[in-house]
Amino acid sequence: MTDPESADIPSGTGSVSPSASRTEGQDEGQSQEQEQGEGRPEARADAGQSPAQSADDRPEARLERAVRAAEQALIEFEIAVETFRVEVDNFSRLHHQKLGPMYSRLDELDAQIAEARAALTGDPEDIFKAHEARARVMPMPGVEELFHGWMDSDGLFPEAVAMLTDQPVRPPQRVRPSEEARKLFRELVRKAHPDLAQDDNERKRRDEFIARVNTAYARGDEALLRELAAEWAAGPAPEEWKPSRSEELYARLEWLSQRKEMLTLVARDLEESAIGAMLKMAPEDPDRLLEEIAEQLLTQVGEREHELATLIAQAP
């Protein structure tokens, strides 16, 4: 509306000029049209998305968010399971390498003690126990011995696999890889996890890459993990997420649920294993646990040696 005080009014008359009158009428018409237009559904449709269309998109948007959240949760769970699996495997190997000779020494001392006691008493039961103890020291050849350390009942040793695949033969230095190695491993898995692939070719590429990442992490090889991080950063960028149909999203959620159930069983088996139970005793420093077990075994060896020396001294 034109301001009456600023309108062009000729002196000596009370009439408004024609131009001002036309302007005022046009402004009033436009104002009325705007007010009427704001109440029409067409105006609301022009301003944004229609209510029907918004209602149609909302379920798929929620499903998409649910799928993404489930994917990230599964990846974090798989990282935790794989991290624990590596610690269990490394602890088992280092336990065998470092403590195996001590266990063998204890078995030998037990056999000698039983034989010395049988020689002193001449008791048939003591003689039988001595034979049993000696048999434990000299067991039947196992798969590992038959294949000269290349494999056991569980299959090829990692060192044997490494030699057959032209990879460096490097036993782990520690049960738990360094903090930097764990950080690099987690970042790589979050970026390159196969479950983030949107087609078979991309999944195959990610599967092969993650296998290399797992191998490097099991060795605690920080340098190789950094090289893999640079390689992934320089590779093809992951495809952007594309909205899927509701049926496909539901199927995706179902697959993620089944995958989580499978990983739950794997985690339970690891935790209930003998090595897993031992790791629970020292979750903060499993390497220290190996040292404590070694100290206990050394004490037992000393006790057995003292007992054997006492029996030998009693011999006629």
Backbone bond lengths (Angstrom), bond angles and torsions (degrees), N, CA, C in turn:
res aa  C-N    CA-C-N  psi(-1)  N-CA   C-N-CA  omega(-1)  CA-C   N-CA-C  phi
1 M - - - 1.468 - - 1.520 109.03 -
2 T 1.416 115.44 143.25 1.467 120.10 177.41 1.507 110.00 -79.40
3 D 1.306 116.57 136.21 1.458 121.43 -179.96 1.524 109.43 -66.18
4 P 1.365 120.29 123.28 1.462 121.03 -179.31 1.502 112.42 -58.81
5 E 1.265 119.84 -33.74 1.457 121.37 -177.20 1.516 111.55 -70.72
6 S 1.311 117.22 -25.14 1.469 119.78 -178.88 1.512 112.36 -99.71
7 A 1.339 117.71 -1.05 1.467 119.98 179.92 1.524 110.85 -67.12
8 D 1.353 114.92 151.04 1.474 121.52 -178.87 1.538 109.01 -81.01
9 I 1.313 117.54 97.58 1.469 122.46 -177.87 1.521 108.26 -110.99
10 P 1.398 120.06 116.73 1.472 121.66 179.87 1.526 110.08 -64.67
11 S 1.333 114.93 148.77 1.464 119.89 -179.77 1.508 111.11 -69.02
12 G 1.320 116.80 142.03 1.450 122.31 176.21 1.501 112.60 87.70
13 T 1.319 121.84 -3.18 1.460 124.10 178.45 1.510 109.07 -131.24
14 G 1.347 115.93 159.93 1.468 119.42 176.59 1.499 112.13 -105.50
15 S 1.330 120.23 8.40 1.465 122.45 -177.26 1.507 111.58 -85.28
16 V 1.342 114.83 153.69 1.467 121.75 176.94 1.507 108.49 -93.40
17 S 1.320 118.36 146.02 1.464 122.19 -179.28 1.515 110.55 -65.10
18 P 1.338 119.89 150.04 1.469 123.08 -179.79 1.523 113.09 -57.64
19 S 1.330 116.90 -40.86 1.475 118.78 -178.80 1.516 111.27 -63.77
20 A 1.342 115.80 -40.98 1.463 118.52 178.89 1.507 111.30 -66.28
21 S 1.354 115.87 -36.68 1.460 119.94 -180.00 1.517 111.30 -65.57
22 R 1.349 116.41 -42.04 1.464 119.35 179.18 1.529 111.23 -64.95
23 T 1.340 115.88 -40.73 1.469 119.42 179.61 1.514 111.65 -62.38
24 E 1.355 114.24 -41.49 1.457 118.49 -179.70 1.517 110.54 -65.05
25 G 1.296 118.17 -40.84 1.461 121.20 179.70 1.516 112.37 -65.25
26 Q 1.334 116.05 -40.89 1.467 119.47 179.00 1.526 111.45 -64.59
27 D 1.340 115.71 -41.50 1.463 119.12 179.94 1.509 111.24 -63.62
28 E 1.350 116.06 -41.38 1.447 118.92 179.49 1.527 111.19 -64.70
29 G 1.315 117.10 -39.18 1.467 120.23 179.08 1.512 112.28 -64.90
30 Q 1.343 115.36 -42.86 1.465 118.64 179.37 1.517 111.35 -64.37
31 S 1.336 116.15 -38.98 1.465 119.91 179.61 1.510 111.03 -63.62
32 Q 1.345 116.44 -42.33 1.453 119.70 179.54 1.527 111.29 -65.57
33 E 1.331 115.67 -40.91 1.467 118.19 179.20 1.534 111.70 -62.85
34 Q 1.354 115.75 -39.08 1.464 118.85 179.44 1.518 111.14 -65.18
35 E 1.363 115.39 -42.61 1.455 118.91 -179.92 1.515 111.09 -63.69
36 Q 1.359 116.30 -40.68 1.450 119.20 178.84 1.529 111.17 -69.50
37 G 1.317 115.29 -37.64 1.467 119.16 -178.11 1.510 112.70 -66.02
38 E 1.345 116.27 -33.43 1.461 118.94 -179.45 1.513 111.89 -64.35
39 G 1.294 117.68 -26.73 1.456 120.89 -179.69 1.502 113.76 -87.01
40 R 1.361 119.07 -8.97 1.454 121.10 -177.26 1.528 110.66 -87.31
41 P 1.365 117.87 144.87 1.482 120.83 177.91 1.515 112.38 -59.08
42 E 1.375 116.78 -31.24 1.459 118.74 -178.40 1.521 110.90 -62.44
43 A 1.348 116.61 -37.27 1.459 119.46 -179.63 1.523 110.38 -66.89
44 R 1.325 115.69 -40.73 1.460 118.12 178.07 1.522 110.89 -64.70
45 A 1.305 117.05 -37.52 1.466 120.42 178.64 1.509 111.22 -64.24
46 D 1.400 116.16 -38.34 1.459 119.29 178.88 1.519 110.70 -67.69
47 A 1.329 117.06 -35.52 1.460 120.06 -176.66 1.525 112.15 -71.55
48 G 1.298 117.97 -27.91 1.465 120.24 -178.95 1.505 111.31 -165.89
49 Q 1.363 116.21 -160.02 1.451 121.52 -176.34 1.515 109.49 -77.27
50 S 1.319 117.45 145.41 1.458 121.49 179.87 1.516 110.10 -68.88
51 P 1.358 118.30 151.90 1.469 120.22 179.50 1.515 112.74 -58.27
52 A 1.351 117.76 -39.17 1.464 120.09 -179.15 1.518 111.34 -64.11
53 Q 1.347 115.32 -44.15 1.461 119.02 -179.17 1.527 110.82 -66.40
54 S 1.339 117.35 -40.14 1.460 120.79 179.07 1.524 111.17 -62.55
55 A 1.340 117.22 -39.71 1.462 120.65 178.92 1.520 111.44 -66.21
56 D 1.344 117.24 -34.64 1.462 120.55 179.85 1.520 111.38 -68.72
57 D 1.333 117.08 -37.20 1.459 120.43 -175.49 1.528 112.37 -79.93
58 R 1.302 118.26 -26.36 1.460 121.11 -172.29 1.531 113.83 -59.99
59 P 1.339 121.45 -44.55 1.475 120.14 179.72 1.522 113.09 -61.39
60 E 1.336 117.79 -42.84 1.466 120.05 179.70 1.520 110.93 -66.46
61 A 1.337 116.09 -35.66 1.464 118.30 178.06 1.523 110.58 -64.77
62 R 1.318 116.58 -40.74 1.466 119.54 177.73 1.524 110.95 -65.49
63 L 1.334 116.68 -40.73 1.463 120.00 178.18 1.522 111.02 -62.86
64 E 1.314 115.95 -41.02 1.466 119.83 179.93 1.520 110.49 -62.09
65 R 1.328 116.76 -43.01 1.471 119.50 178.00 1.524 110.90 -65.08
66 A 1.327 116.55 -37.87 1.466 119.97 178.93 1.523 111.22 -64.85
67 V 1.340 116.81 -41.01 1.464 120.77 179.10 1.522 110.48 -64.03
68 R 1.321 116.68 -44.83 1.465 119.63 -179.87 1.528 110.91 -62.58
69 A 1.328 116.33 -42.91 1.466 119.29 179.27 1.528 110.61 -63.88
70 A 1.337 116.90 -40.79 1.465 120.61 179.12 1.524 111.02 -65.76
71 E 1.332 117.55 -38.89 1.465 120.95 177.88 1.521 110.99 -61.50
72 Q 1.330 116.33 -48.15 1.459 119.66 -178.69 1.524 111.31 -64.42
73 A 1.335 116.73 -39.74 1.466 119.90 178.44 1.524 111.02 -63.91
74 L 1.346 116.30 -40.63 1.462 119.93 179.59 1.522 110.88 -65.99
75 I 1.323 117.08 -40.74 1.465 120.68 179.66 1.527 110.39 -62.21
76 E 1.330 116.80 -45.15 1.464 119.92 179.19 1.529 110.76 -62.84
77 F 1.327 116.48 -39.29 1.467 120.50 178.67 1.523 110.36 -65.53
78 E 1.335 116.21 -42.21 1.466 119.49 -179.66 1.524 110.94 -66.98
79 I 1.332 117.35 -35.12 1.463 120.43 175.48 1.525 110.08 -60.85
80 A 1.330 116.15 -44.77 1.464 120.26 -179.78 1.526 111.29 -63.33
81 V 1.342 116.85 -42.82 1.468 120.41 -179.60 1.523 110.64 -65.86
82 E 1.333 117.02 -44.96 1.464 120.35 -178.69 1.526 111.02 -66.16
83 T 1.337 116.44 -38.21 1.462 120.09 177.07 1.525 110.98 -60.37
84 F 1.333 116.19 -44.89 1.465 120.40 179.65 1.522 111.04 -67.84
85 R 1.344 117.32 -37.99 1.463 120.58 179.52 1.525 110.75 -61.85
86 V 1.340 116.43 -42.08 1.463 120.27 178.73 1.527 110.12 -62.21
87 E 1.328 117.08 -42.03 1.461 119.89 179.50 1.527 111.33 -65.10
88 V 1.333 116.49 -39.91 1.468 119.85 178.23 1.523 110.45 -63.46
89 D 1.340 117.10 -46.13 1.467 120.61 -179.68 1.525 111.22 -63.63
90 N 1.341 116.44 -46.01 1.461 119.83 -178.94 1.527 111.44 -65.08
91 F 1.328 116.34 -40.69 1.466 119.62 178.92 1.522 110.26 -63.13
92 S 1.334 116.27 -41.38 1.459 120.25 -179.64 1.526 110.94 -62.28
93 R 1.331 116.32 -44.91 1.468 119.77 -178.42 1.522 111.33 -67.75
94 L 1.342 116.58 -45.36 1.461 119.32 -179.78 1.528 111.35 -68.44
95 H 1.316 116.77 -34.18 1.466 120.97 176.43 1.525 110.01 -61.13
96 H 1.337 115.56 -42.40 1.466 119.99 179.80 1.528 110.82 -69.54
97 Q 1.337 117.20 -42.79 1.458 120.69 -176.00 1.527 112.08 -70.00
98 K 1.334 116.66 -45.25 1.462 120.27 -174.12 1.529 113.20 -84.65
99 L 1.325 116.64 -37.60 1.461 119.93 -173.21 1.522 113.30 -102.78
100 G 1.329 116.96 -14.37 1.460 119.97 179.56 1.519 113.31 -53.98
101 P 1.342 119.02 -47.28 1.472 119.48 178.75 1.528 113.19 -60.60
102 M 1.327 117.22 -34.21 1.471 119.58 178.92 1.523 111.24 -68.38
103 Y 1.327 116.20 -40.82 1.467 119.37 176.72 1.532 110.41 -62.76
104 S 1.327 116.04 -40.39 1.468 119.68 178.29 1.525 110.93 -63.49
105 R 1.337 116.08 -40.28 1.465 120.36 178.47 1.523 110.77 -63.40
106 L 1.331 117.47 -41.09 1.464 120.79 178.03 1.525 111.15 -63.04
107 D 1.331 116.66 -42.26 1.468 119.84 178.54 1.528 111.12 -62.25
108 E 1.334 115.72 -41.50 1.467 119.74 179.25 1.530 110.92 -64.60
109 L 1.329 116.98 -42.76 1.467 120.29 178.79 1.526 111.03 -64.72
110 D 1.337 117.27 -39.45 1.469 120.07 177.49 1.525 110.76 -61.23
111 A 1.344 115.99 -40.28 1.466 119.63 179.08 1.527 110.90 -65.84
112 Q 1.333 116.82 -43.35 1.467 120.00 179.68 1.528 111.60 -65.64
113 I 1.335 116.29 -38.20 1.471 119.83 178.03 1.526 110.24 -64.11
114 A 1.331 116.46 -44.46 1.469 120.34 179.31 1.525 110.82 -63.15
115 E 1.328 116.74 -40.76 1.469 120.15 179.56 1.529 111.03 -67.11
116 A 1.336 117.11 -40.13 1.471 120.17 179.29 1.526 110.59 -66.21
117 R 1.330 116.82 -39.70 1.468 119.90 179.16 1.534 110.36 -66.68
118 A 1.337 116.57 -40.07 1.471 119.93 178.90 1.522 111.01 -64.64
119 A 1.342 116.12 -37.38 1.465 119.26 178.59 1.523 111.33 -66.72
120 L 1.329 117.57 -33.04 1.464 121.21 179.91 1.521 112.23 -74.15
121 T 1.335 116.70 -43.74 1.470 120.32 -173.46 1.516 113.25 -91.11
122 G 1.325 117.50 -33.25 1.455 120.52 -174.75 1.513 112.72 69.25
123 D 1.307 116.95 8.62 1.468 122.09 -179.37 1.524 109.50 -69.82
124 P 1.357 117.66 130.81 1.474 119.81 179.41 1.532 113.08 -56.84
125 E 1.328 116.46 -36.34 1.467 118.95 179.98 1.523 110.81 -66.57
126 D 1.354 116.95 -39.85 1.463 120.32 177.59 1.526 110.55 -65.84
127 I 1.331 115.94 -37.45 1.468 119.50 178.16 1.522 110.44 -64.74
128 F 1.337 115.97 -41.38 1.471 120.37 178.59 1.534 110.53 -62.75
129 K 1.350 116.26 -42.85 1.468 119.96 178.92 1.527 111.24 -64.54
130 A 1.323 116.37 -35.11 1.466 119.85 178.65 1.524 110.43 -65.59
131 H 1.339 116.22 -41.31 1.467 119.58 177.75 1.538 110.81 -63.78
132 E 1.323 116.45 -40.27 1.466 120.06 178.38 1.527 111.22 -63.13
133 A 1.336 116.01 -43.91 1.463 119.85 -179.36 1.522 111.10 -63.98
134 R 1.322 116.85 -39.55 1.468 119.96 178.83 1.519 110.80 -67.44
135 A 1.334 117.07 -35.81 1.468 120.56 179.04 1.526 111.31 -64.98
136 R 1.335 115.83 -33.64 1.467 118.21 178.42 1.517 111.61 -68.67
137 V 1.331 116.18 -30.87 1.467 119.71 178.87 1.520 110.59 -73.58
138 M 1.334 117.47 -30.76 1.462 121.79 -179.19 1.530 108.97 -118.38
139 P 1.325 117.71 75.23 1.472 120.71 -177.27 1.517 111.53 -74.37
140 M 1.332 114.23 171.96 1.463 120.29 174.92 1.525 109.35 -64.46
141 P 1.325 117.70 144.89 1.467 118.99 178.25 1.529 110.32 -57.71
142 G 1.327 115.13 133.23 1.456 120.30 178.91 1.511 111.18 -99.18
143 V 1.306 114.63 -178.63 1.468 119.94 179.87 1.517 110.42 -60.19
144 E 1.344 116.16 -40.55 1.462 120.10 -178.08 1.521 111.16 -60.26
145 E 1.344 116.27 -43.27 1.462 120.02 -179.13 1.523 111.22 -70.17
146 L 1.330 115.98 -40.46 1.463 119.56 -179.16 1.521 111.82 -62.45
147 F 1.342 116.28 -33.66 1.461 120.15 -179.35 1.521 111.72 -101.10
148 H 1.331 116.01 19.04 1.462 122.21 172.36 1.529 112.55 54.29
149 G 1.329 116.81 43.90 1.453 120.63 175.25 1.506 115.88 79.45
150 W 1.337 116.91 6.64 1.467 119.50 -179.59 1.518 111.95 -83.79
151 M 1.327 117.06 -30.01 1.458 119.57 -178.11 1.520 109.49 -157.18
152 D 1.344 115.01 162.16 1.457 120.89 173.00 1.521 108.08 -129.35
153 S 1.332 116.92 -161.58 1.464 119.33 -176.19 1.520 112.83 -65.45
154 D 1.338 116.87 -18.23 1.476 120.56 179.48 1.520 113.02 -91.07
155 G 1.334 117.15 -3.94 1.459 119.25 179.42 1.516 111.69 118.66
156 L 1.334 115.93 -165.88 1.457 121.46 -178.37 1.520 111.08 -66.72
157 F 1.339 116.10 142.60 1.453 120.69 173.57 1.530 109.15 -71.05
158 P 1.340 117.47 154.31 1.471 119.69 178.22 1.521 113.03 -56.11
159 E 1.355 116.50 -37.00 1.467 118.51 178.93 1.527 111.15 -64.21
160 A 1.340 116.40 -38.52 1.460 119.75 178.74 1.521 110.87 -66.58
161 V 1.324 116.21 -42.01 1.468 119.85 177.36 1.516 110.31 -61.11
162 A 1.332 116.37 -41.28 1.458 120.22 -179.85 1.527 111.21 -62.19
163 M 1.322 116.68 -41.99 1.462 119.55 179.73 1.524 111.48 -66.26
164 L 1.322 116.69 -39.78 1.464 120.38 -178.53 1.523 112.51 -72.14
165 T 1.328 117.10 -22.49 1.470 120.77 -178.84 1.521 112.02 -107.33
166 D 1.337 116.49 16.87 1.469 121.82 177.55 1.522 112.46 59.35
167 Q 1.324 117.40 34.43 1.450 121.57 175.76 1.524 108.89 -105.33
168 P 1.338 117.62 154.44 1.466 119.33 -179.70 1.516 111.44 -65.14
169 V 1.330 115.20 137.94 1.459 120.94 179.45 1.524 107.45 -87.97
170 R 1.321 115.37 103.31 1.461 119.94 -176.53 1.522 109.68 -135.81
171 P 1.315 118.33 108.23 1.472 119.29 175.53 1.523 109.59 -69.20
172 P 1.322 118.24 156.30 1.469 120.26 -179.23 1.520 111.21 -65.14
173 Q 1.333 116.52 145.14 1.452 121.62 178.12 1.526 111.83 -85.62
174 R 1.338 116.28 -28.43 1.455 121.60 -177.71 1.522 109.70 -141.58
175 V 1.338 116.02 160.16 1.466 120.24 174.38 1.517 109.75 -66.02
176 R 1.327 116.49 -48.84 1.464 121.60 -178.30 1.522 109.32 -107.72
177 P 1.331 118.10 120.32 1.464 119.64 177.36 1.522 111.29 -57.99
178 S 1.330 115.82 164.34 1.460 120.57 -176.79 1.524 111.36 -63.94
179 E 1.325 115.24 164.43 1.471 120.59 179.78 1.525 111.01 -61.74
180 E 1.338 116.90 -38.71 1.471 120.11 179.21 1.524 110.63 -65.17
181 A 1.335 116.66 -41.20 1.466 119.68 178.40 1.522 110.80 -63.60
182 R 1.325 116.58 -41.08 1.468 119.10 178.76 1.522 111.35 -65.33
183 K 1.331 116.73 -38.65 1.469 120.51 178.84 1.525 110.83 -63.80
184 L 1.336 116.75 -47.07 1.466 120.74 178.70 1.526 110.94 -61.96
185 F 1.329 116.00 -41.31 1.466 120.41 -179.64 1.525 111.11 -61.62
186 R 1.325 116.28 -47.09 1.466 119.31 -178.77 1.527 111.16 -62.40
187 E 1.327 116.78 -43.65 1.468 120.17 -178.84 1.529 110.96 -63.11
188 L 1.332 116.63 -41.99 1.462 119.71 -179.58 1.523 111.52 -65.57
189 V 1.319 117.11 -42.29 1.467 119.64 -179.36 1.516 110.66 -65.66
190 R 1.339 116.58 -39.71 1.469 118.98 179.27 1.528 111.54 -63.88
191 K 1.320 117.05 -34.04 1.465 120.09 -178.19 1.528 112.37 -82.98
192 A 1.321 117.22 -39.47 1.467 120.60 -169.02 1.516 113.65 -111.47
193 H 1.308 118.81 14.23 1.467 120.21 -176.41 1.530 110.87 -60.13
194 P 1.334 118.18 135.12 1.476 121.27 -178.76 1.519 113.85 -58.68
195 D 1.316 118.02 -27.95 1.465 119.83 -178.49 1.522 112.50 -67.05
196 L 1.333 118.00 -12.45 1.460 120.98 177.75 1.525 112.09 -87.27
197 A 1.331 117.10 -5.93 1.469 120.58 -179.15 1.519 110.58 -70.59
198 Q 1.330 115.34 148.30 1.460 121.39 -179.70 1.527 112.54 -109.49
199 D 1.338 117.56 -3.58 1.458 120.51 176.19 1.525 108.53 -150.17
200 D 1.333 116.02 168.55 1.465 121.05 -174.42 1.520 112.59 -64.63
201 N 1.334 117.53 -39.94 1.461 120.17 -178.99 1.526 111.17 -63.99
202 E 1.327 115.36 -44.10 1.462 119.18 179.35 1.525 111.07 -65.38
203 R 1.328 117.01 -37.26 1.468 120.39 178.91 1.532 110.96 -65.89
204 K 1.333 116.47 -40.31 1.461 119.87 178.63 1.523 110.38 -62.59
205 R 1.345 116.24 -42.95 1.464 120.06 179.32 1.531 110.70 -61.88
206 R 1.310 116.04 -42.35 1.457 119.89 -179.66 1.528 111.49 -69.54
207 D 1.344 117.29 -38.59 1.466 120.65 178.01 1.524 110.95 -58.21
208 E 1.324 116.30 -46.97 1.459 120.74 -178.98 1.526 110.88 -64.86
209 F 1.329 116.37 -39.94 1.460 119.83 -179.01 1.524 111.23 -67.79
210 I 1.339 117.10 -44.23 1.462 120.50 -179.28 1.529 110.97 -65.02
211 A 1.338 117.63 -32.86 1.464 120.14 176.45 1.530 110.29 -60.85
212 R 1.332 116.82 -40.29 1.471 120.66 177.12 1.529 110.83 -67.66
213 V 1.322 115.94 -37.68 1.467 120.19 177.92 1.525 110.32 -63.35
214 N 1.331 117.04 -44.39 1.466 120.94 179.89 1.526 111.49 -61.84
215 T 1.335 116.19 -40.74 1.467 120.10 179.52 1.524 111.01 -63.78
216 A 1.330 116.16 -44.97 1.464 120.25 179.45 1.524 111.19 -63.83
217 Y 1.324 116.40 -39.12 1.470 119.48 -179.54 1.522 111.28 -69.14
218 A 1.332 116.93 -39.30 1.464 119.91 178.86 1.528 111.05 -60.15
219 R 1.338 116.64 -32.15 1.466 120.76 177.69 1.523 112.01 -83.75
220 G 1.335 117.07 -11.29 1.458 120.13 -175.11 1.514 112.29 68.94
221 D 1.344 117.13 29.24 1.461 122.71 -175.06 1.524 109.82 -85.64
222 E 1.328 117.45 93.58 1.462 121.18 -178.75 1.526 111.92 -64.48
223 A 1.334 116.52 -41.09 1.466 119.73 -177.93 1.525 111.09 -61.11
224 L 1.331 116.52 -44.15 1.462 119.79 179.72 1.522 111.03 -67.02
225 L 1.326 117.55 -36.89 1.466 120.31 177.60 1.525 110.86 -63.87
226 R 1.330 117.14 -37.47 1.471 119.60 176.96 1.530 110.49 -66.39
227 E 1.327 116.37 -40.20 1.467 119.38 177.29 1.525 111.11 -62.21
228 L 1.314 116.64 -40.46 1.463 120.28 178.73 1.522 111.04 -66.57
229 A 1.335 116.91 -36.56 1.467 120.11 177.52 1.524 110.54 -63.49
230 A 1.342 116.29 -42.44 1.462 119.71 177.86 1.524 111.16 -66.44
231 E 1.326 116.23 -38.21 1.465 120.04 178.72 1.525 111.28 -63.16
232 W 1.323 116.43 -43.04 1.472 118.82 -179.88 1.528 111.11 -66.91
233 A 1.339 115.74 -39.31 1.466 119.21 179.97 1.524 111.28 -63.76
234 A 1.328 116.83 -32.63 1.462 120.09 -179.39 1.519 113.04 -85.16
235 G 1.328 117.59 -11.04 1.464 120.81 -176.99 1.510 112.42 -78.32
236 P 1.333 115.83 -175.53 1.471 120.07 179.41 1.515 111.09 -63.88
237 A 1.323 115.73 137.47 1.463 120.70 -179.32 1.524 110.06 -68.35
238 P 1.318 116.81 143.33 1.470 118.99 177.27 1.524 111.12 -61.32
239 E 1.299 115.28 146.08 1.454 119.00 178.91 1.520 110.59 -66.38
240 E 1.346 115.02 144.06 1.449 119.46 177.99 1.521 110.01 -69.60
241 W 1.325 113.45 152.51 1.459 118.61 179.73 1.526 110.41 -64.97
242 K 1.318 115.46 132.91 1.460 121.41 177.22 1.525 108.49 -114.31
243 P 1.332 116.67 128.68 1.476 118.88 179.60 1.518 111.08 -56.16
244 S 1.339 116.23 137.33 1.459 121.88 -179.10 1.518 109.46 -111.93
245 R 1.315 115.62 167.82 1.450 119.72 175.11 1.519 110.03 -70.84
246 S 1.321 114.88 159.43 1.463 120.05 -177.17 1.524 111.39 -58.94
247 E 1.337 117.58 -40.02 1.461 120.21 -179.38 1.526 111.15 -62.97
248 E 1.330 116.88 -40.48 1.456 120.76 -179.90 1.527 110.87 -67.30
249 L 1.331 115.87 -37.71 1.454 119.30 179.23 1.527 111.28 -67.77
250 Y 1.327 116.48 -39.80 1.463 119.61 176.66 1.533 110.77 -62.88
251 A 1.330 116.59 -41.32 1.466 120.42 178.67 1.529 110.71 -64.19
252 R 1.325 115.71 -37.82 1.459 120.37 178.45 1.534 110.55 -63.71
253 L 1.312 116.53 -44.38 1.459 120.41 178.38 1.529 111.22 -61.96
254 E 1.323 116.76 -38.80 1.461 120.70 178.99 1.524 110.87 -64.64
255 W 1.340 116.51 -42.64 1.466 120.31 178.83 1.526 110.75 -63.54
256 L 1.327 117.00 -42.61 1.457 120.59 178.89 1.526 110.88 -62.21
257 S 1.317 116.67 -38.01 1.463 120.76 178.42 1.525 111.11 -64.69
258 Q 1.333 117.11 -43.38 1.465 120.64 178.83 1.528 111.22 -65.27
259 R 1.321 115.92 -38.93 1.461 120.35 177.99 1.531 110.83 -62.41
260 K 1.323 116.75 -40.94 1.456 120.57 179.00 1.525 110.71 -64.87
261 E 1.332 117.49 -39.98 1.463 120.49 178.55 1.526 110.74 -62.02
262 M 1.337 116.50 -41.25 1.461 119.97 178.57 1.530 110.91 -63.27
263 L 1.345 116.89 -43.94 1.456 120.34 179.21 1.529 111.24 -65.57
264 T 1.313 116.74 -32.97 1.464 120.31 177.28 1.523 110.76 -62.14
265 L 1.334 116.85 -41.11 1.466 120.70 177.48 1.525 110.82 -65.35
266 V 1.340 116.75 -41.46 1.466 120.37 178.29 1.524 110.22 -61.76
267 A 1.337 116.30 -45.52 1.465 120.32 -179.87 1.525 111.24 -62.56
268 R 1.333 116.80 -39.77 1.464 119.86 179.76 1.524 111.06 -65.12
269 D 1.342 117.01 -41.51 1.465 120.11 178.55 1.527 110.99 -62.67
270 L 1.337 116.49 -40.44 1.461 119.92 178.84 1.525 111.08 -64.49
271 E 1.318 116.40 -44.47 1.462 120.34 -177.85 1.525 111.86 -67.19
272 E 1.333 117.05 -33.49 1.464 120.53 -177.36 1.524 112.67 -86.67
273 S 1.326 118.09 -6.42 1.461 120.38 178.02 1.526 109.78 -71.37
274 A 1.326 115.93 164.25 1.467 120.34 -178.93 1.526 111.11 -61.56
275 I 1.336 116.40 -44.82 1.461 120.17 179.85 1.520 110.45 -66.98
276 G 1.336 116.75 -40.60 1.459 119.65 178.50 1.517 111.84 -60.36
277 A 1.332 116.20 -40.58 1.467 119.82 177.79 1.526 111.17 -64.18
278 M 1.330 116.83 -36.90 1.462 119.93 178.27 1.522 110.83 -67.31
279 L 1.331 117.03 -39.88 1.462 120.13 179.78 1.523 111.67 -64.47
280 K 1.328 117.07 -30.69 1.466 119.77 177.97 1.529 111.37 -64.03
281 M 1.325 116.40 -22.94 1.459 120.17 -179.86 1.524 111.68 -72.59
282 A 1.323 117.37 -23.16 1.469 120.92 -179.07 1.523 109.31 -142.21
283 P 1.330 117.79 67.74 1.469 119.73 -177.03 1.522 113.68 -66.07
284 E 1.350 117.38 -25.06 1.460 119.95 -176.80 1.526 112.44 -83.02
285 D 1.342 117.12 -33.83 1.470 120.11 -175.36 1.524 109.68 -146.77
286 P 1.329 117.89 80.13 1.468 119.89 -179.02 1.521 113.21 -65.82
287 D 1.334 118.00 -26.83 1.464 119.56 178.55 1.530 110.57 -65.76
288 R 1.311 116.35 -35.69 1.461 119.99 177.34 1.524 110.61 -65.56
289 L 1.334 116.97 -33.07 1.464 120.57 178.21 1.522 110.73 -60.90
290 L 1.340 117.02 -40.63 1.464 119.88 176.85 1.525 110.85 -59.72
291 E 1.323 116.02 -41.50 1.460 119.66 179.83 1.526 111.01 -64.98
292 E 1.335 117.02 -39.82 1.465 120.24 179.64 1.528 110.95 -65.70
293 I 1.341 116.68 -40.82 1.464 119.59 178.23 1.524 110.20 -64.10
294 A 1.343 116.51 -40.18 1.463 120.26 178.53 1.527 110.78 -61.72
295 E 1.332 116.91 -40.93 1.465 120.20 178.60 1.527 111.05 -63.57
296 Q 1.326 116.78 -41.00 1.467 120.34 178.29 1.526 111.21 -63.65
297 L 1.332 116.13 -41.27 1.464 119.68 179.95 1.522 111.07 -66.27
298 L 1.335 117.02 -38.85 1.465 119.81 177.39 1.527 110.87 -62.02
299 T 1.323 116.23 -39.60 1.466 119.91 177.09 1.526 110.77 -62.66
300 Q 1.328 116.61 -43.20 1.463 120.57 179.59 1.527 111.17 -64.91
301 V 1.341 115.62 -39.08 1.464 118.97 177.53 1.529 110.17 -60.79
302 G 1.334 117.10 -43.92 1.465 120.48 178.55 1.517 112.15 -61.56
303 E 1.330 116.75 -40.86 1.468 120.40 179.06 1.524 111.08 -64.69
304 R 1.345 117.05 -42.14 1.465 120.55 179.86 1.526 110.51 -65.36
305 E 1.325 116.63 -41.38 1.466 119.65 -179.82 1.529 110.62 -63.52
306 H 1.327 116.10 -38.85 1.474 119.33 177.89 1.525 110.44 -65.60
307 E 1.329 117.14 -42.06 1.466 120.93 178.91 1.524 110.93 -63.30
308 L 1.336 116.33 -41.62 1.466 119.81 179.52 1.524 110.73 -64.90
309 A 1.331 116.48 -42.44 1.471 119.70 179.30 1.527 111.06 -62.02
310 T 1.314 117.36 -37.28 1.468 121.13 178.39 1.525 111.19 -64.35
311 L 1.338 116.87 -43.55 1.465 120.86 179.50 1.524 111.17 -65.37
312 I 1.332 115.91 -41.24 1.470 119.33 179.82 1.528 110.37 -64.21
313 A 1.338 116.14 -36.95 1.470 119.73 179.53 1.523 111.85 -66.80
314 Q 1.327 117.18 -25.20 1.466 120.92 179.83 1.528 112.67 -82.78
315 A 1.328 116.19 -10.61 1.469 119.08 -177.87 1.525 109.75 -67.02
316 P 1.349 117.53 142.43 1.477 121.09 -179.66 1.524 111.33 -68.54
